[in-house]
Amino acid sequence: MVLNGSEIVVECLKEQGVDTVFGYPGGAILNIYDALYKHSDEIRHILTSHEQGAAHAADGYARATGKVGVCLATSGPGATNLVTGIATAYMDSVPMVAITANVTLPLLGKDSFQEVDIAGVTMPITKHGYIVKNVENLADTLRKAFEIARSGRPGPVLVDITKDATGASCEFTPMKRKEQEPAISCTEAEIEQVLTFIEQSEKPFIYLGGGAVISEASDEVARFAELIDAPVCDTLMGKGAFDGTSPRYTGMIGMHGTKASNLGVSQCDLLIALGARFSDRVTGNPKKFAENARIVHIDIDPAEINKNIRVDASLTGDLKTVLGKLNARLEQNGKKDNRQWMQTVGELKEKYPLKYEQDKLSCPYLIEELYRITKGEALITTDVGQHQMWAAQYYKYTKPRTFLSSGGLGTMGYGLGACIGAQVGQPDKICVNIAGDGCFRMNMNELATASRYNIPIVQIVINNHVLGMVRQWQTLFYGKRYSQTVLNDKVDFCKVAEGLGCAAFRVTSKEEVAPTLEKAIALKAPVLIECVIPEDDKVFPMVPAGAPIAEAFDGDDLAQKEQEA
């Protein structure tokens, strides 16, 4: 059948199982929007308030569902407004296809109105980028884009289409979406080496990253931990891939990880990294990281092996598949018994629990109440900063795809768009975005998106009237010189929310937290809760940048140090 380019875009989206797209129209992409209008009963379009919000919403939708997220933007500033969202998805390996439209072919390269080489701009932050100038190449390009986005280590792909290609016609042949086999390239000899290391180990530790979520490997990870009798820590991106209420779980590792995780990893004799990339936020001083241990790295991306930390053995492939093979072999050998090591780690957990001041309203208290009220079943998104760390520390995640946060890029303003996308993708979930006041200012216009479609999200703003994490660094390392981090102005977030069509509540005491959360959730509508906390609350434990993770300190350590000084 003969279709024009815009109709081909829609048919390809349908082939790929796309039911929702997020975007913002403009002149160059009008043909595609006209086609979407005609197919609005098949593909839902969510009009965001800003293209960055569309990218974050597509990202949140993808993380929450495991599907490929799709965002749309017009040429020039529309396309460049997607860049931060694309980079966020790239750093966290999120499958996303960003479709942009450009000026017509005769106008390319002439500094035409709203012309930008968006494929060139996004080259370093995409798995691949295309510019389609001929309608006959369009269908194959879109199919390749989706295949690349979801295969191997997932990530964003950009498809830029000239406006004349969206209007021209050609023959279109429908195709079924290709199903992909899990990638695995490790050898039997490599598997044997890892099994030998496990057998020889008496103090193993599992370090779990976002790859465990992406590969849907939760069951395999749980069984692996049982078979080798090891404790488990996770990264920010690995939250929920292992049950956060399990006795084996020691909490997050790294700069704001628990002392039990940081000290345990520093004392172990075998560290097994599952779908993790040894980020600097995890390792601290790389020369001192797990220096007493052999290190095994299992990851789908061979480029990550030995990139940040030299390892003693590695297995390359889809984590779920690789662990399936390892577990089958371990089952034959029988479970290991490392009870003395598990007891040691248990003692670390008892000695160094997470704690905060109980006599005042704080973010940790609110998050613990949120956990209690939602029975741990909510889907939590966050922005970046202190509130992000508290949300990672104090809400217990037991299932994958229930904690969505910008880990690699650390994008302030990420959470609200992501929460909207997540709720659209998981409409039966209670979806809560936790943001600081500094982050919320960046993309709070997306509350208008939530109210336009009556998307029932709960937006919590932790308002300490400062850029909390930056202020914490200024307090600890910059002599309390609070350069440009005080936000104590006249902005009223509740009035902003009401003006954008949402309900709003302000919480200033512990007693108000539970009833306000319950009321907000019961409304089943977009709601903002502003929670006012002291400006100098800090996230502990903490590891100074570049220090060994074993040197994590908390408030008690800091008070003792100041007393000794």
C-alpha positions as CSV (number, residue, x, y, z in Angstrom):
1,M,0.0,0.0,0.0
2,V,1.1,3.6,-0.7
3,L,1.4,5.8,2.4
4,N,3.0,9.2,3.0
5,G,5.9,9.5,5.4
6,S,3.8,10.6,8.4
7,E,1.5,7.7,8.0
8,I,4.6,5.4,7.8
9,V,5.8,6.8,11.1
10,V,2.5,5.9,12.8
11,E,2.3,2.5,11.2
12,C,5.9,1.7,12.4
13,L,5.0,2.9,15.9
14,K,2.1,0.5,15.9
15,E,4.3,-2.3,14.6
16,Q,6.6,-1.8,17.6
17,G,3.8,-2.0,20.1
18,V,3.8,1.7,20.9
19,D,0.6,2.8,22.6
20,T,1.8,6.2,24.1
21,V,4.0,9.0,22.9
22,F,5.1,12.2,24.6
23,G,5.8,15.4,22.7
24,Y,5.2,19.0,21.6
25,P,4.3,20.0,18.0
26,G,5.8,22.6,15.8
27,G,6.0,23.6,12.1
28,A,8.4,21.0,10.8
29,I,6.7,18.1,12.5
30,L,3.1,19.1,11.6
31,N,2.6,16.3,9.1
32,I,3.4,13.7,11.8
33,Y,1.0,15.3,14.2
34,D,-1.7,15.3,11.5
35,A,-1.3,11.6,11.2
36,L,-1.4,11.1,14.9
37,Y,-4.7,13.0,15.0
38,K,-6.1,10.4,12.6
39,H,-4.9,7.5,14.8
40,S,-5.6,9.0,18.2
41,D,-7.7,5.9,19.1
42,E,-4.6,3.7,18.6
43,I,-1.7,5.9,19.9
44,R,-2.2,8.2,22.9
45,H,-0.3,11.5,22.7
46,I,0.6,13.3,25.9
47,L,1.2,17.0,25.3
48,T,3.8,18.1,27.8
49,S,4.6,21.7,28.9
50,H,8.2,21.5,27.5
51,E,10.1,19.2,25.3
52,Q,12.5,18.3,28.1
53,G,9.4,17.1,30.0
54,A,8.5,14.9,27.1
55,A,11.9,13.3,27.0
56,H,11.8,12.6,30.8
57,A,8.3,11.3,30.5
58,A,9.3,8.9,27.8
59,D,12.2,7.9,29.9
60,G,10.0,7.3,33.0
61,Y,7.5,5.3,30.9
62,A,10.4,3.1,29.6
63,R,11.9,2.5,33.0
64,A,8.5,1.7,34.6
65,T,7.3,-0.7,31.9
66,G,10.4,-2.1,30.2
67,K,9.1,-0.9,26.8
68,V,10.7,1.6,24.5
69,G,9.7,5.1,25.4
70,V,8.9,7.5,22.5
71,C,9.1,11.3,22.5
72,L,8.5,13.8,19.6
73,A,9.7,17.3,18.9
74,T,9.9,19.7,16.1
75,S,13.1,21.2,14.5
76,G,15.5,23.7,16.1
77,P,14.8,24.6,19.7
78,G,12.2,21.8,19.9
79,A,14.8,19.2,19.1
80,T,17.5,20.8,21.3
81,N,15.1,20.9,24.3
82,L,15.2,17.1,24.2
83,V,19.0,16.9,24.6
84,T,19.1,16.8,28.5
85,G,16.4,14.1,28.5
86,I,18.3,12.0,25.8
87,A,21.5,12.3,27.8
88,T,19.8,11.2,31.0
89,A,18.5,8.1,29.2
90,Y,21.8,7.4,27.7
91,M,23.7,7.5,31.0
92,D,21.2,5.1,32.6
93,S,20.8,2.7,29.6
94,V,17.1,3.5,29.0
95,P,15.5,2.4,25.7
96,M,14.0,5.4,24.0
97,V,13.4,6.6,20.5
98,A,13.4,10.4,20.0
99,I,11.7,11.4,16.7
100,T,12.3,14.9,15.5
101,A,11.5,16.6,12.2
102,N,13.8,19.0,10.4
103,V,13.5,21.6,7.7
104,T,12.9,20.4,4.1
105,L,15.9,18.9,2.2
106,P,16.5,22.0,0.0
107,L,16.9,24.1,3.2
108,L,19.3,21.8,5.0
109,G,22.7,23.3,5.7
110,K,21.6,26.9,4.9
111,D,21.0,28.1,8.5
112,S,17.3,28.0,7.7
113,F,14.7,29.1,10.2
114,Q,14.7,26.6,13.1
115,E,17.3,24.4,11.5
116,V,19.7,22.4,13.8
117,D,21.8,19.4,13.1
118,I,20.2,17.5,15.9
119,A,21.8,14.2,14.8
120,G,25.2,15.8,15.2
121,V,24.3,17.5,18.5
122,T,23.2,14.2,20.0
123,M,25.8,11.9,18.5
124,P,27.8,11.5,21.8
125,I,24.6,10.8,23.9
126,T,22.8,8.3,21.7
127,K,23.4,4.6,20.8
128,H,22.8,5.7,17.2
129,G,21.4,8.7,15.3
130,Y,19.7,8.9,11.9
131,I,18.6,11.7,9.6
132,V,16.0,10.5,7.0
133,K,15.9,12.6,3.8
134,N,14.1,10.1,1.6
135,V,10.7,8.6,2.5
136,E,11.7,5.2,1.0
137,N,14.3,4.8,3.8
138,L,11.9,5.8,6.6
139,A,10.3,2.5,7.6
140,D,13.5,0.6,7.7
141,T,15.2,3.3,9.7
142,L,12.5,3.4,12.3
143,R,12.5,-0.4,12.7
144,K,16.3,-0.3,13.1
145,A,16.0,2.5,15.7
146,F,13.7,0.5,17.9
147,E,15.8,-2.6,17.5
148,I,18.9,-0.7,18.5
149,A,17.2,1.0,21.4
150,R,16.1,-2.2,23.1
151,S,18.9,-4.6,22.1
152,G,22.0,-5.4,24.1
153,R,22.7,-2.6,26.5
154,P,19.6,-0.4,25.9
155,G,19.7,3.3,25.2
156,P,18.2,6.2,23.2
157,V,18.2,6.4,19.4
158,L,17.4,9.6,17.5
159,V,15.6,9.7,14.2
160,D,15.5,13.1,12.5
161,I,13.2,13.3,9.5
162,T,13.1,16.2,7.0
163,K,9.6,17.7,6.6
164,D,9.4,16.8,2.9
165,A,10.1,13.2,3.7
166,T,7.1,13.2,6.1
167,G,4.9,14.5,3.3
168,A,6.2,12.4,0.4
169,S,4.6,9.0,-0.4
170,C,6.0,5.5,-1.2
171,E,5.0,1.9,-1.1
172,F,4.8,0.6,2.5
173,T,4.9,-3.1,3.5
174,P,3.9,-4.0,7.0
175,M,6.3,-6.2,9.0
176,K,6.2,-8.0,12.3
177,R,8.5,-6.7,15.1
178,K,11.6,-8.9,15.4
179,E,12.0,-10.7,18.7
180,Q,15.6,-10.6,20.0
181,E,17.5,-13.5,21.6
182,P,19.3,-12.6,24.9
183,A,23.0,-11.8,24.1
184,I,25.7,-14.0,25.7
185,S,29.3,-14.3,24.6
186,C,31.1,-15.7,27.6
187,T,32.9,-19.0,27.2
188,E,32.7,-22.2,29.3
189,A,36.2,-21.6,30.5
190,E,35.3,-18.2,31.8
191,I,32.3,-19.7,33.6
192,E,34.5,-22.3,35.2
193,Q,36.9,-19.6,36.4
194,V,34.1,-17.8,38.1
195,L,32.8,-21.0,39.7
196,T,36.3,-21.7,41.0
197,F,36.5,-18.2,42.6
198,I,33.1,-18.8,44.2
199,E,34.2,-22.2,45.6
200,Q,37.4,-20.7,47.0
201,S,35.7,-17.7,48.6
202,E,34.8,-17.5,52.2
203,K,33.6,-13.9,52.3
204,P,31.7,-13.2,49.0
205,F,29.7,-10.0,48.5
206,I,27.3,-9.2,45.6
207,Y,27.3,-5.7,44.2
208,L,24.1,-5.1,42.2
209,G,23.5,-2.5,39.5
210,G,20.9,-1.3,37.1
211,G,21.6,-4.1,34.6
212,A,19.8,-6.5,37.0
213,V,16.6,-4.4,36.6
214,I,17.0,-4.0,32.8
215,S,17.5,-7.8,32.2
216,E,14.6,-8.7,34.6
217,A,17.0,-10.9,36.6
218,S,15.5,-10.4,40.1
219,D,14.7,-14.1,40.6
220,E,18.1,-15.3,39.3
221,V,19.9,-12.8,41.6
222,A,17.9,-13.9,44.6
223,R,18.7,-17.6,43.9
224,F,22.4,-16.8,43.2
225,A,22.7,-15.0,46.6
226,E,21.2,-18.1,48.3
227,L,23.5,-20.6,46.5
228,I,26.7,-18.7,47.2
229,D,25.5,-17.6,50.7
230,A,26.4,-13.9,50.2
231,P,25.2,-10.5,51.3
232,V,23.9,-8.1,48.7
233,C,24.3,-4.3,48.3
234,D,23.0,-2.2,45.4
235,T,23.6,1.0,43.5
236,L,21.0,3.7,43.0
237,M,20.1,2.2,39.7
238,G,19.9,-1.4,41.1
239,K,17.1,-0.5,43.6
240,G,14.4,-3.2,43.7
241,A,16.3,-5.8,41.8
242,F,16.9,-7.5,45.2
243,D,14.4,-7.5,48.0
244,G,15.3,-4.5,50.3
245,T,13.7,-6.3,53.3
246,S,15.8,-9.5,52.9
247,P,18.2,-10.3,55.8
248,R,20.9,-10.5,53.1
249,Y,20.4,-6.9,52.0
250,T,22.9,-4.4,53.4
251,G,21.7,-1.3,51.7
252,M,23.2,1.0,49.1
253,I,27.0,1.1,48.4
254,G,29.1,4.2,47.8
255,M,29.2,7.9,48.6
256,H,25.9,7.8,50.5
257,G,25.8,4.1,51.0
258,T,25.5,2.3,54.4
259,K,28.5,1.7,56.5
260,A,27.6,-2.0,56.4
261,S,27.8,-2.1,52.6
262,N,30.9,0.0,52.4
263,L,32.8,-1.8,55.1
264,G,31.6,-5.2,54.0
265,V,32.8,-4.7,50.4
266,S,36.1,-3.4,51.8
267,Q,36.5,-6.6,53.9
268,C,35.2,-9.3,51.4
269,D,37.5,-11.7,49.6
270,L,35.3,-12.0,46.5
271,L,33.2,-9.1,45.0
272,I,30.7,-10.1,42.3
273,A,29.4,-7.1,40.3
274,L,26.1,-7.9,38.5
275,G,25.1,-5.4,35.8
276,A,27.0,-2.5,37.4
277,R,29.6,-0.2,36.0
278,F,31.8,0.8,39.0
279,S,30.8,4.4,38.9
280,D,33.0,6.9,40.8
281,R,30.0,7.5,43.2
282,V,30.3,3.8,44.1
283,T,34.0,3.1,44.2
284,G,35.4,6.3,45.8
285,N,39.2,5.9,45.5
286,P,39.5,3.2,42.9
287,K,42.9,2.1,44.1
288,K,41.4,1.3,47.5
289,F,38.1,-0.2,46.3
290,A,37.6,-3.9,47.4
291,E,41.4,-4.1,47.7
292,N,41.2,-7.4,49.6
293,A,39.0,-9.1,47.1
294,R,39.1,-10.9,43.8
295,I,36.6,-9.1,41.6
296,V,34.2,-10.7,39.1
297,H,32.3,-8.5,36.7
298,I,29.2,-9.8,34.8
299,D,27.8,-7.3,32.3
300,I,26.2,-7.2,28.9
301,D,28.5,-4.4,27.6
302,P,32.1,-5.6,27.0
303,A,33.2,-2.0,27.0
304,E,32.5,-1.8,30.7
305,I,34.9,-4.6,31.6
306,N,38.1,-3.2,33.1
307,K,37.0,0.3,32.2
308,N,37.0,1.7,35.7
309,I,38.2,-1.1,37.9
310,R,40.5,-4.0,36.9
311,V,38.8,-7.3,37.5
312,D,40.1,-10.9,38.0
313,A,37.3,-12.5,35.9
314,S,34.4,-11.4,33.8
315,L,31.4,-12.9,32.0
316,T,29.9,-10.9,29.1
317,G,26.2,-11.3,28.3
318,D,22.6,-10.7,29.4
319,L,22.6,-11.0,33.2
320,K,19.4,-13.1,33.4
321,T,20.9,-15.6,31.0
322,V,24.4,-15.7,32.5
323,L,23.0,-16.1,36.0
324,G,20.7,-18.9,34.8
325,K,23.8,-20.8,33.6
326,L,25.8,-20.1,36.8
327,N,22.9,-21.1,39.0
328,A,22.4,-24.4,37.2
329,R,26.0,-25.3,37.8
330,L,25.9,-24.1,41.4
331,E,22.8,-26.2,42.0
332,Q,24.8,-29.3,41.0
333,N,27.6,-28.4,43.4
334,G,25.2,-27.6,46.4
335,K,24.7,-24.5,48.4
336,K,27.7,-22.9,50.1
337,D,27.8,-22.2,53.8
338,N,29.4,-18.9,54.8
339,R,27.6,-18.4,58.1
340,Q,30.5,-16.9,59.8
341,W,30.8,-14.2,57.1
342,M,27.1,-13.6,57.1
343,Q,27.2,-13.2,60.9
344,T,30.0,-10.6,60.5
345,V,28.0,-8.6,58.0
346,G,24.9,-8.9,60.2
347,E,26.9,-7.4,63.1
348,L,27.9,-4.5,60.8
349,K,24.2,-3.9,60.0
350,E,23.4,-3.8,63.7
351,K,26.3,-1.6,64.6
352,Y,25.8,0.9,61.9
353,P,22.1,1.4,61.1
354,L,20.7,4.3,59.2
355,K,19.4,6.9,61.6
356,Y,18.1,10.5,61.8
357,E,16.9,12.9,64.4
358,Q,13.5,11.7,65.6
359,D,12.3,14.9,67.4
360,K,11.5,17.0,64.3
361,L,10.0,16.8,60.8
362,S,12.5,15.5,58.3
363,C,12.6,13.9,54.9
364,P,13.6,10.5,56.2
365,Y,10.5,10.5,58.5
366,L,8.2,11.5,55.6
367,I,9.7,8.7,53.4
368,E,9.3,6.1,56.2
369,E,5.7,7.2,56.6
370,L,5.1,7.0,52.8
371,Y,6.5,3.5,52.9
372,R,4.2,2.5,55.7
373,I,1.1,4.0,54.2
374,T,1.8,2.6,50.7
375,K,2.9,-0.8,52.2
376,G,6.0,-0.5,50.0
377,E,4.0,-0.8,46.8
378,A,4.4,2.7,45.4
379,L,6.4,3.6,42.4
380,I,8.9,6.3,43.5
381,T,10.6,8.8,41.2
382,T,13.0,11.4,42.4
383,D,15.0,14.4,41.3
384,V,18.6,14.8,42.3
385,G,20.2,15.7,45.6
386,Q,19.6,15.1,49.3
387,H,15.9,14.0,48.9
388,Q,17.1,11.5,46.2
389,M,19.5,9.9,48.7
390,W,17.0,9.8,51.5
391,A,14.4,8.2,49.1
392,A,17.0,5.5,48.2
393,Q,17.9,4.9,51.9
394,Y,14.6,4.9,53.7
395,Y,12.0,3.5,51.3
396,K,12.4,-0.3,51.1
397,Y,12.2,-1.4,47.4
398,T,11.2,-5.0,46.9
399,K,10.4,-5.1,43.2
400,P,12.3,-3.8,40.1
401,R,11.0,-0.8,38.2
402,T,9.7,0.9,41.3
403,F,12.5,3.4,41.9
404,L,13.2,5.7,39.0
405,S,16.0,8.3,39.3
406,S,18.6,10.0,37.2
407,G,21.7,8.2,38.3
408,G,24.5,8.7,35.8
409,L,23.7,12.3,34.6
410,G,22.2,13.5,37.9
411,T,19.5,15.6,36.1
412,M,17.7,18.1,38.3
413,G,14.2,18.4,37.1
414,Y,14.0,14.8,35.9
415,G,11.5,13.4,38.4
416,L,8.2,15.1,37.6
417,G,8.2,14.3,33.9
418,A,9.4,10.7,34.7
419,C,6.6,10.3,37.3
420,I,4.0,11.3,34.7
421,G,5.4,8.9,32.2
422,A,5.6,6.1,34.8
423,Q,2.0,6.6,35.9
424,V,0.8,6.6,32.3
425,G,2.7,3.3,31.8
426,Q,1.6,1.8,35.1
427,P,-1.8,3.3,35.8
428,D,-2.6,0.9,38.7
429,K,0.4,2.1,40.7
430,I,0.5,4.9,43.2
431,C,3.2,7.1,41.7
432,V,5.1,9.6,43.8
433,N,7.7,12.1,42.8
434,I,10.1,13.3,45.5
435,A,11.9,16.5,44.7
436,G,13.8,19.2,46.4
437,D,12.7,22.8,46.1
438,G,15.7,23.6,43.8
439,C,14.9,20.7,41.5
440,F,11.2,21.3,41.4
441,R,11.7,24.9,40.2
442,M,13.3,23.6,37.0
443,N,10.4,21.7,35.5
444,M,7.4,22.4,37.8
445,N,5.5,23.5,34.7
446,E,4.8,19.8,34.0
447,L,2.2,20.0,36.8
448,A,0.1,21.5,34.1
449,T,0.5,18.3,32.1
450,A,-0.6,16.2,35.0
451,S,-3.7,18.4,35.6
452,R,-4.5,18.5,31.9
453,Y,-4.9,14.7,31.7
454,N,-5.8,14.3,35.4
455,I,-2.8,12.0,35.9
456,P,-2.9,11.0,39.6
457,I,0.6,11.6,40.7
458,V,1.7,12.8,44.2
459,Q,4.4,15.5,43.9
460,I,6.3,15.9,47.2
461,V,8.5,19.0,47.4
462,I,11.1,18.8,50.2
463,N,11.5,22.5,50.9
464,N,14.5,23.5,52.9
465,H,14.8,26.8,51.1
466,V,18.4,25.9,49.9
467,L,20.1,23.8,47.3
468,G,20.5,21.1,50.0
469,M,23.2,18.8,48.7
470,V,25.4,21.7,47.4
471,R,25.0,23.4,50.7
472,Q,26.0,20.2,52.5
473,W,29.2,20.2,50.5
474,Q,29.7,23.9,51.2
475,T,29.2,23.3,55.0
476,L,31.6,20.3,55.1
477,F,34.3,21.3,52.6
478,Y,34.0,25.0,51.7
479,G,34.0,26.8,55.1
480,K,30.3,27.4,55.1
481,R,30.5,29.9,52.3
482,Y,27.0,29.5,50.9
483,S,27.6,30.9,47.4
484,Q,24.3,31.0,45.5
485,T,22.6,28.1,47.3
486,V,20.0,30.0,49.4
487,L,16.5,29.9,47.9
488,N,14.7,31.7,50.7
489,D,12.5,33.8,48.4
490,K,8.8,34.5,47.9
491,V,7.9,31.5,45.7
492,D,4.8,29.7,47.1
493,F,4.8,26.2,45.7
494,C,1.2,25.5,46.9
495,K,-0.1,28.5,45.0
496,V,1.9,27.5,42.0
497,A,0.4,24.0,42.1
498,E,-3.1,25.4,42.5
499,G,-2.6,27.8,39.7
500,L,-1.6,24.9,37.4
501,G,-4.7,23.0,38.3
502,C,-3.5,20.7,41.1
503,A,-4.5,20.3,44.7
504,A,-1.9,21.4,47.2
505,F,-1.0,20.8,50.9
506,R,1.7,22.2,53.1
507,V,3.2,20.1,55.9
508,T,5.3,21.7,58.7
509,S,5.0,19.1,61.5
510,K,5.4,15.3,61.9
511,E,1.8,15.0,63.0
512,E,0.6,16.4,59.7
513,V,2.5,13.9,57.5
514,A,0.4,10.7,57.7
515,P,-3.0,12.3,57.3
516,T,-1.8,14.5,54.4
517,L,-0.2,11.6,52.6
518,E,-3.4,9.5,53.0
519,K,-5.6,12.4,51.8
520,A,-3.3,13.0,48.8
521,I,-3.3,9.4,47.7
522,A,-7.1,9.0,48.2
523,L,-7.8,12.0,45.8
524,K,-6.5,10.0,42.8
525,A,-5.7,13.3,41.1
526,P,-2.5,15.3,40.7
527,V,-1.5,16.7,44.1
528,L,1.4,18.6,45.5
529,I,2.6,18.3,49.1
530,E,5.2,20.8,50.3
531,C,7.2,19.5,53.3
532,V,9.1,22.2,55.0
533,I,12.3,21.0,56.7
534,P,15.4,22.6,58.3
535,E,18.0,24.0,55.9
536,D,20.9,22.2,57.5
537,D,19.6,18.6,57.5
538,K,22.3,16.4,56.0
539,V,22.5,13.0,54.3
540,F,24.6,10.5,56.1
541,P,26.7,8.4,55.8
542,M,28.9,10.2,53.4
543,V,32.3,9.5,51.7
544,P,34.3,12.5,50.7
545,A,35.0,12.6,47.0
546,G,38.0,10.4,46.1
547,A,38.3,8.9,49.6
548,P,38.1,5.1,50.1
549,I,34.5,4.0,50.8
550,A,35.6,2.4,54.1
551,E,36.1,6.0,55.3
552,A,32.3,6.7,55.3
553,F,31.4,9.0,58.2
554,D,28.0,10.0,59.7
555,G,26.8,12.7,62.0
556,D,28.1,11.0,65.1
557,D,31.6,10.7,63.6
558,L,31.4,14.4,62.6
559,A,30.4,15.5,66.0
560,Q,33.2,13.5,67.6
561,K,35.7,14.9,65.2
562,E,34.6,18.5,66.0
563,Q,34.7,17.8,69.7
564,E,38.3,16.4,69.4
565,A,39.3,19.5,67.4
